[in-house]
Amino acid sequence: MLDGLDIEADLSDAFGGMLDLSPTSRAGFFDKRLLKVIAKEMAKDTDITIEEGVKNDLRDWEQIRTFGKQFAELVKG
């Protein structure tokens, strides 16, 4: 419920993000180590390639565009 309005989601999705393993990352030493371990496990289960020492962009832009178009159609009503 939003400001007294009964609103239900008709559309939802989840998008990948950025996995920053670069030297300039704000993540601390232990955070980066943990992210690397998780990334290696994730790579085993998916076709995603994670590179160490760089920013990994895991976003699927076609998925995001499709969602944006569907959302716009819902808003137009």
Protein Blocks (a to p, Z undefined) as FASTA:
>chain_A
ZZhiacddfbdcdddddddfbfkbmbdfklmmmmmmmmmmmmmmmcbdcdehiacdfbdf
klmmmmmmmmmmmmnZZ
